[in-house]
């Protein structure tokens, strides 16, 4: 670019924001550093974040245009290469020039000092990519010229991107003047010099002067000079970069500084120490070759790749590079899906070697996790990462620092399915860690547990349930990590772990949802892990104290069953001292209302006895209560009791068996047996069980069972008394009477008496359970009184053994014991009104319910949110502020004076209900302005968007425009219609379509345009025809453009000058003073009205009040009744008598703005007299002139009267002594802010009034 820049002193030093303020497409964010040569900043752009470099131009002779062309050619050449970030934008202004490229957060210099530090394989991977990229450049005739760590960018997926190709920097530098090197190349001030020694020459050396002043300093330029970059020069820089990359002594330690390189150039220095610090022999030899003083001795990229393949570079690097290069072009979700499809083929060659290559794939997956959008892809990414973590033992060292941070970040995802999957992924991946890195000793206390403490309060039950299922495994991993650390403060770290896990486990054990509580102790292994983690004291304090509360829930038998499943593990860990606590709990289980709980209680008792965890006194007491259950009809309970007896026989002494256990067993046996150790003998000797029908009748009876047991006890006592004659005892108990009909024998009576205590407890528990039982009724209820029919379908949530089956046919095929232990099938029964808990309406009644109570599937809600998100992304008006229309009464205060148009502005148009408005002019431009940035700001008002159209020979004049479906439709004097779309964050508008209207009559032109609906617009032609188009068809890229319908008026009615309408009516004003109405529903003429003067109609505006029209002369505006075609109101701003046929004034109204605010209606007009008038239709005397170009005050007043049944509001002149009205403010102005030419159009934008003139001036008022 020229060494003359080095010695030049800037006339003024400005920050980079100063220059960027003149380039609207870049939004300054922060500075990235500034030097004398270039100022660098990070900026926002509509395509994404970018880096902008600005050169302050002090010397106008610099060949900036040639450099710009070279940069643009280079950008086009490298656009398809994802490994090169060339400058994609070059702008030359008067005082500065700038170039811009894509922003990447980390350079290689930054990445080398950022955790997690690069492994040897990752450094080899980066070196491979660098050589591949440089080789591609050289094969395509591109040379970098400034390869260094700062110009090598690294993405989060460890993809290398080479940036800042130095096409604008000199090739040759003076060896005796370091200022040139510092100015152009030492931008980081590290004094690192990677420039090839042959580029340093003396002042008399070849090509120096011509090079530094020439615009053609690279071989890519057309003119040739003696100073050109060569591939060998770049390879020397590559060698310096590799030395810094693989240096083990000092990361980022440079191979040469400027002084060392100059000494190396003359064989006075050699970087032997730096080279010896490279531990990889292959890389060390390569660097020695690349820094050779003889350029031709340096190897090129293709040769290096061939020689190092299979040694320094694994063989799978070639296929991995090509694969990831294709993957880089895909969006994140598509990357994950593609990786899932190709994972087997991708991992096979890596596992065949040493498995270290898996880290590269893991980095690619984790780099996309935070950018994923679809739930499926988020879950898939986690599963792929866990698969890689388990694929090879070498991945163990990388899980905590390469995978865990991304998984913990996923716990903040909005979807509970992703959060739940993340918990499982964290647990699984941590279990794969074999040797914990020393730097991660406190990973649980400092990193994982603080996040899990928040997850335990997650609003989703599914997430909390997943955490409960994995917390025991996590506690085991945490204890394993702590044991590996072997720190001196082991006890302190263990205490911190206990505190955090105690908070999580306690909250899970007391969760409001029983599924979470059950899942925490779902298996004995889970409970064992927690007991080992907490230790004996904490187990008693945390687990046992909370698990006892499970027995208090009478409605969830599974929760109570979970207690008995885990109490054995807890007791075995706590020891026999917990036996006193367990006794009442086991006694409670023996009398539970659920037979499943009774069975689990007996099995738990048997296991506790087998492990010797209960005292003998407690064993005898529990056995005494349990043995009467031998008469229970449930076979599972009987088998459990037999197993308990066998366990007692094996664990207790013979004396204890004969003295304590055998006397308790014998009453339940039919005959005496000599041993209790034979299970078959025991089962054969036990009395037959109580019939199920009898036991169910007792347990479900609503009568007093105490009286029954009194009767049975008395009868048993009578049977023990010897009798020599028959006596009859009559018992009057109703329940006993019912039982006698069920074939109840004396043996059954004795069994009931033996079970009386347990039956009383079970009976009581069942009554409490039934009182609190949750109904599962689904009721279909017709709500209207005219439909009294009501049906109730009851689906029993759980059927217990105590409930008598209602339908024998449904349960007859089921095993009786299974039926009563695990419940019967769902039953269809009738339900009373008081049993109804919720009412679900039938289909025709669902409309009566509030929509907010109707739940949709999650996928429907996600689809709706996605559609809303896409609408916001692609709607150009989404970011514009919306305002509510209020009563509008401008005072004539000038807010902005806009003069970008070079000739007359034909129309000003508000864009929807936003703060934007558009103007079109005969200068061939369309400009969009933002009114929100005009008021109260001391900045230069510029248009926000611009569109310029030119024909093949001359510029096209814009004639008018309309707004449809987020698009501006504008027509030109050459009958072209352009459809424009606003591009957010850009300085331009996109041309969606452009077509030329071919009229039937040659020479006809378009006269007006109006929007009818959101999707249709109409244009009128001078051949007295109206064409209507559908914008949806026009933007669908169809080659043939046709109107959807066409209307015509008679030739004698003259040409159409203006049109307006809506979706069902269209009005046409003609040059003969006719107002023609078309009914668009049937495409027929429905009415014709005419001005008595037959003057040309200049403008029409259709409103709710009727049709407003302005005719040529007298600044006349008339309101028409659309049904009768008669005049209702006339606004007259002329000295001629109102409604007279004599035309006293040639001035006409060109712009009309009708405002309605309740009862206060008004209209604002403007025209050829350069005045803007406010007409108050409700109170005409409050009308006034907003803006007037008169040099002195025009004292006017407004009066109203009826003439021939027409309400006329007339502007009258007052005498000068009367004074100016309150609203007139021009007498206070030195220079009038009013228009100096005809005012062609008006519009309202929020609380501002916008007017446009024939001189190209646009004014904004308030």
WOGI-V271441 format. One record per backbone hydrogen bond with DSSP energy under -0.5 kcal/mol. NH is the residue of the N-H (numbers start at 1). CO is the residue of the C=O. If there is no record, write none. Layout:
BEGIN
nh=[NH;NH]
co=[CO;CO]
END
This chain:
BEGIN
nh=[5;6;7;8;14;18;19;20;21;22;23;24;26;27;28;29;30;32;33;35;39;40;41;42;43;43;44;46;48;50;51;52;53;54;55;56;57;57;58;60;62;64;67;68;69;70;71;72;73;74;75;76;77;78;79;81;82;84;85;86;88;88;89;91;93;93;97;98;99;100;101;103;106;108;108;109;111;112;113;113;114;123;124;125;126;127;128;129;130;131;132;133;134;135;136;137;138;139;140;140;141;142;148;151;152;153;153;154;155;158;161;162;163;164;166;167;169;173;175;177;180;181;182;183;184;185;186;187;189;193;194;199;200;201;201;205;208;211;212;213;214;217;221;228;233;234;235;236;237;238;239;240;241;242;243;244;245;246;247;248;252;253;254;258;261;262;263;264;265;266;266;267;268;269;272;275;276;277;278;279;279;281;284;285;286;287;288;289;290;291;292;295;297;298;304;305;306;307;308;309;310;311;312;313;314;317;318;319;320;321;322;323;324;325;326;327;328;329;330;335;336;337;338;339;340;341;342;343;346;347;348;349;351;352;353;353;355;358;359;360;361;362;363;364;365;366;367;368;368;369;369;370;371;372;372;378;379;380;381;382;383;384;385;386;387;388;389;390;391;391;392;395;396;397;398;399;399;402;403;403;404;406;407;408;409;410;411;411;412;413;419;420;421;422;423;424;425;426;427;428;429;430;431;432;432;433;434;436;440;441;443;446;447;448;449;451;451;452;453;454;455;456;457;458;464;465;466;467;468;469;470;470;471;474;475;476;477;478;479;480;481;482;483;484;485;486;490;493;494;495;496;497;498;499;500;501;502;503;504;505;506;507;508;509;510;511;514;516;517;518;519;520;521;521;522;526;527;528;529;530;531;532;533;534;535;538;539;540;541;542;543;543;544;545;546;547;548;549;550;551;552;553;554;557;560;561;562;563;564;565;566;567;570;571;572;573;574;575;578;579;581;582;583;584;585;586;587;588;589;590;591;591;592;598;599;600;601;602;603;604;605;606;607;608;609;610;611;612;613;619;620;621;622;623;624;625;626;627;628;629;630;631;632;635;638;639;640;641;642;643;644;645;646;647;648;649;650;651;652;657;658;659;660;661;662;664;665;666;667;668;669;670;679;682;683;684;685;686;687;690;695;696;697;698;699;700;701;701;705;708;709;710;711;712;713;714;715;716;717;718;719;720;720;721;721;729;731;737;738;739;740;741;741;742;743;744;745;749;750;751;752;753;754;755;756;759;760;761;762;763;764;765;766;767;768;769;770;771;772;773;778;779;779;780;781;781;782;783;787;791;793;794;794;795;795;796;800;801;803;804;808;810;811;812;814;819;820;821;822;823;829;835;836;840;841;845;846;846;848;849;853;854;855;860;861;862;863;864;865;866;867;868;869;870;871;872;873;874;875;876;878;880;883;889;891;894;895;896;898;898;901;905;906;906;907;909;911;912;914;917;918;919;920;921;922;924;926;927;928;929;931;931;933;934;935;937;939;942;944;945;946;947;949;951;956;958;959;960;962;964;967;968;969;969;970;970;971;972;973;975;977;978;979;980;980;981;982;983;984;986;989;990;992;992;993;995;997;998;999;1002;1004;1007;1008;1010;1012;1013;1017;1018;1019;1020;1021;1022;1024;1025;1026;1027;1028;1029;1031;1031;1033;1034;1035;1036;1037;1038;1041;1042;1044;1045;1047;1049;1053;1054;1056;1057;1058;1060;1062;1066;1067;1068;1069;1070;1071;1072;1073;1075;1076;1076;1077;1078;1079;1080;1080;1081;1082;1083;1084;1086;1087;1089;1091;1094;1097;1098;1098;1099;1101;1103;1107;1108;1108;1109;1110;1111;1112;1114;1115;1116;1116;1117;1118;1119;1120;1120;1121;1122;1125;1128;1129;1130;1131;1132;1132;1133;1133;1140;1143;1144;1150;1150;1151;1153;1155;1155;1157;1160;1161;1162;1163;1164;1165;1166;1167;1168;1170;1172;1173;1173;1174;1175;1175;1176;1177;1177;1178;1182;1183;1184;1186;1186;1187;1195;1196;1197;1199;1201;1203;1203;1206;1207;1208;1208;1209;1210;1210;1211;1212;1212;1214;1218;1219;1224;1228;1229;1239;1240;1240;1241;1243;1245;1248;1249;1250;1251;1252;1253;1254;1256;1258;1259;1260;1261;1262]
co=[2;3;3;4;12;15;15;16;17;19;20;22;23;44;26;42;42;40;40;38;54;33;52;30;41;50;27;985;45;43;101;41;99;39;97;54;55;95;56;58;59;62;63;64;65;66;67;68;69;70;71;72;73;74;75;78;80;81;162;84;86;100;100;98;91;96;55;91;53;89;51;49;154;149;152;149;107;108;109;110;111;119;120;121;122;123;124;125;126;127;128;129;130;131;132;133;134;135;136;137;138;137;146;148;149;151;161;106;159;155;153;83;151;85;144;165;166;199;201;174;177;177;178;179;180;181;181;185;186;256;192;196;197;173;199;202;205;207;208;209;211;215;218;226;230;230;231;232;233;234;235;236;237;238;239;240;241;242;243;277;244;250;252;191;257;258;259;260;261;262;263;264;263;263;270;271;272;273;275;246;277;279;280;281;282;283;284;285;286;287;289;293;294;295;300;301;302;303;304;305;313;308;308;308;312;314;315;315;316;317;318;319;320;321;322;323;324;326;327;331;332;333;334;335;336;337;338;339;342;343;344;345;347;348;349;350;350;355;356;357;357;358;359;360;361;362;363;364;365;365;366;366;368;368;369;374;375;376;377;378;379;380;381;382;383;384;385;386;387;388;388;392;393;394;395;395;396;398;398;399;399;403;403;404;405;406;407;408;409;410;415;416;417;418;419;420;421;422;423;424;425;426;427;428;429;430;432;434;437;438;440;442;443;443;444;447;448;448;449;451;451;452;454;455;460;461;462;463;464;465;466;467;467;470;471;472;473;474;475;476;477;478;479;480;481;482;487;489;490;491;492;493;494;495;496;497;498;499;500;501;502;503;504;505;506;508;512;513;513;514;515;516;517;518;519;523;523;524;525;526;527;528;529;530;531;534;535;536;537;538;538;539;539;540;542;543;544;546;547;548;549;550;552;555;556;557;558;559;560;561;562;563;566;567;568;569;570;571;575;576;578;578;579;580;581;582;583;584;585;586;587;588;589;594;595;596;597;598;599;600;601;602;603;604;605;606;607;609;608;615;616;617;618;619;620;621;622;623;624;626;627;628;629;633;634;635;636;637;638;639;640;641;642;643;644;645;646;647;648;653;654;655;656;656;657;661;661;662;663;665;666;685;677;678;679;680;681;682;668;631;691;692;693;694;695;696;697;698;703;704;705;706;707;708;709;710;711;712;713;714;715;716;717;717;718;727;729;733;734;735;736;737;738;739;740;739;743;745;746;747;748;749;750;751;753;755;756;757;758;759;760;761;762;763;764;765;766;767;768;769;793;777;838;791;779;840;789;781;784;780;778;792;829;776;793;794;798;820;800;802;806;807;807;808;811;815;816;817;818;819;827;832;833;779;839;842;842;843;845;846;850;851;853;857;857;858;859;860;861;862;863;864;865;866;867;868;869;870;871;874;875;877;913;887;1262;892;1260;1260;896;1258;1256;1253;904;920;920;918;916;910;911;929;909;927;907;925;904;921;947;919;945;917;915;929;930;931;931;934;937;940;928;928;987;926;924;954;949;921;971;971;969;967;964;980;962;967;968;978;960;976;957;972;995;970;993;968;978;990;966;988;982;983;946;981;979;990;979;977;975;996;997;1000;1001;1020;1020;1018;1016;1016;1029;1010;1027;1008;1025;1005;1021;1021;1047;1019;1045;1017;1015;1029;1030;1030;1031;1033;1034;1033;1039;1040;1028;1028;1026;1024;1050;1051;1021;1069;1069;1067;1065;1078;1060;1076;1058;1074;1055;1053;1070;1089;1068;1074;1087;1066;1084;1064;1078;1064;1079;1079;1079;1077;1077;1075;1073;1091;1070;1096;1110;1110;1108;1106;1120;1101;1106;1118;1099;1116;1096;1145;1147;1111;1113;1131;1109;1129;1107;1118;1126;1120;1121;1119;1119;1207;1117;1130;1209;1114;1131;1137;1141;1142;1148;1166;1166;1164;1153;1162;1160;1157;1159;1155;1175;1153;1173;1151;1171;1148;1167;1187;1165;1171;1184;1163;1173;1174;1161;1175;1161;1179;1180;1174;1172;1184;1172;1193;1194;1212;1210;1208;1201;1206;1203;1128;1201;1206;1130;1199;1208;1132;1197;1210;1195;1215;1216;1221;1225;1226;1167;1238;1252;1252;1250;1248;1245;1261;1243;1259;1241;1257;1238;1253;898;1251;896;1249;893]
END
